[in-house]
Amino acid sequence: MNTDARYIIWLLDFLSSRGIDTQATREVHRLVDLERLDTSISSTTHRALLSEALHRTGDTGLGLKLGVQRSLATYDQLAYLIMSCATLREATEKGLKYQSYPGRFPEALSSRLSAKSKAKAVIRSM
């Protein structure tokens, strides 16, 4: 599974604004041609970038800050689908149903429970 380069560019810009040397990060993770529209980044590299960002900032709330600052231009189709849902239940059902399309991280999410089991557990908790 791959991550769109637009998100990685945005992530690097965000980290640069926090004082992190993103040129060194680009070199360590061999991030080249990010400006090309067809460039995609492996999920392994994406996770490594997020782990490095957490380590280098020491900010345990980094994920929330990333989410608040994230540009709509970096969202994928699943995010737009979820945002268009009328209820939390509908958003949860759609998110679980379509989480495994290319570009998502299904191996991490579905290794614990099947999507159907997760949907039932989430719906029961509402």
MARNUVEX-441919 format. One record per residue: x negated, y, z negated of N, C-alpha, C in turn; residue in one letter. Coordinates in steps of 0.02 Angstrom, whole numbers, plus 50000, padded with zeros to 5 digits. Layout:
BEGIN
XYZXYZXYZA/...
***
This chain:
BEGIN
499584994150000500005000050000499565006250000M/499795011350034499395017350041499765023550017N/499385028650003499645035149981499495040250035T/499975044450049499905049650098499355054550078D/498945056550125498385061050111498625067750085A/499235069950103499475076450079499505076550003R/499705070949973499735070549900499025070949871Y/498555067549902497865067549877497565074549882I/497695078049937497455084949944497745089149888I/498395088449876498715092349823498415090549755W/498305084149742498005081949679497315085049670L/496905084949721496235087849717496275095449705L/496745098849737496835105949726497045107249653D/497485103149627497705103849558497115102949511F/496715097749523496135096349480495615101949485L/495525104649545495055110149554495275116249513S/495935117449510496185123049471496075121949396S/495955115649376495815113949307495055113749293R/494655115749342493935116149333493555109849348G/493865105149382493525098849399493195099449468I/492575096949472492205097149535492505092049583D/492945094349626493285089649671492845087549730T/492325091349745491865089149798491515082749776Q/491295082549714490985076449688491485070749688A/492105072249670492625067049670492735064349740T/492755068849789492835066649859492275061949879R/491665063649860491085059649879491105052849844E/491245052749779491265046449742491775041649771V/492355044249790492895040049815492925039649891H/492415042449923492355042249996492985044950030R/493205050650007493805053750036493595058250094L/493725055850154493545059650215494175060250259V/494165065150301494715066350349495395067050316D/495415069850257496065070750223496525075450262L/496245079850300496645084650337496995081550398E/496795075750419497125072250475497795069550450R/498305070450490498985068550471499065060950462L/498665057050496498745049750492498295046550440D/497935050550401497495047750350497915045250291T/497765039350269498095036750209497565034150161S/497735034150097497275032250044497545025950011I/497105021149999497325014849969497595016149898S/498035011749877498315012449809497765011549757S/497255007649772496685006749726496315013349717T/496185016849772495845023249768496285028449733T/496935028349748497395032949716497395032049640H/497435025849618497425024449546496755026549516R/496215025349551495555027249526495505034849519A/495785038549566495795045849562496185048149501L/496765045149489497165047149432496815045349366L/496495039549364496125037549304495545042249291S/495195044049344494635048749337494885055549314E/495445057749341495725064249321495895064249247A/496195058849224496365058349153495735058349110L/495245054549131494615054149094494255060949092H/494215064149150493835070449154494185076249120R/494855076249119495205081749086495305080449012T/495345073948994495485072148924496195074148903G/496615075648951497285078148938497785072348943D/498025070048885498495064448885499175066348915T/499305072748922499925075048953499845076649026G/499295074449056499135076149125499685073949173L/499965068049163500485065649208501085070249211G/501295072749153501855077449151501675083949186L/501075086449174500855092649206500805091849281K/500575086049303500555084749375501255084849404L/501725081649370502405081349394502735088249398G/502615092349349502915099049348502625103349404V/501985102649418501645106849468501695104049539Q/501945098049546501935094749611502375098349662R/502105099149721502455102349776502955097549808S/503525100149829504015095949864503715093049928L/503215096449957502905094150019502535087550009A/502385085749946502015079549934502475073649918T/503125074949915503595069449900503675064949960Y/503835058649947503955053950001504715052850008D/504895048350052505605047150066505975044650004Q/505655040549964505985037849904506145043449855L/505695048149847505825053749802506415057849826A/506455059049891507025062849918507675058949909Y/507645052449919508245048249909508475048749836L/508015048049789508195048349718508465055249700I/508155060549726508385067349710509085068749738M/509275065149791509925066349821510495062449787S/510325058249740510835054249706511235058649658C/511875056949651512325060949609512255059449535A/512035053349519511995051449448511325048049434T/511155047649370510545044149350510605036749367L/511195034049359511295026949375511155025649449R/511435029849492511335028949564510595029849581E/510265034749551509545035849564509135029849543A/509305026949485508945021149460509045015149506T/509665014049527509805008349571509445009149638E/509475015149667509135016349731508375015749723K/508105018549669507395018249657507145011049651G/507515007049614507315000049606507404996049670L/507924997649708508054994049770507514995349822K/507295001649827506835003449881506125004749858Y/505955003149797505285004549772504725000849810Q/504884995449843504364991449875504244993149948S/504544998549973504395000150042503675002550047Y/503375002350106502665004250113502515011150084P/501965011450047501765017750016501915018049942G/502265013149915502425012949844501935008249809R/502005007449744501575002949705501984997049678F/502244992849720502684987449696502334982249653P/501694980949666501364975749629501324977349554E/501254983649538501214985649467501904985649436A/502414987449474503084988149446503464981649443L/503364977449492503774971449494503444965249465S/502844965949439502514960149411502834957949345S/503144962649309503444960849244504134957949251R/504534961049292505224958849302505414959549375L/505894955649396506134956649464506534963149465S/506614966049523506974972449528507694971649503A/507984966049515508674964949493508714964849417K/508254961449384508244961149311508134968049282S/507674971849313507534978549289508144983049296K/508484982549353509074986649363509604985149311A/509714978849297510214976949247510014979549177K/509374979049160509144981349095509224988949089A/509064992649142509124999849141509855001849137V/510274998649176510995000349177511304998949109I/511114993349078511384991749012511184996848960R/510594999848969510355004648919510675011548927S/511045012648981511355019248993512005019948953M/
***
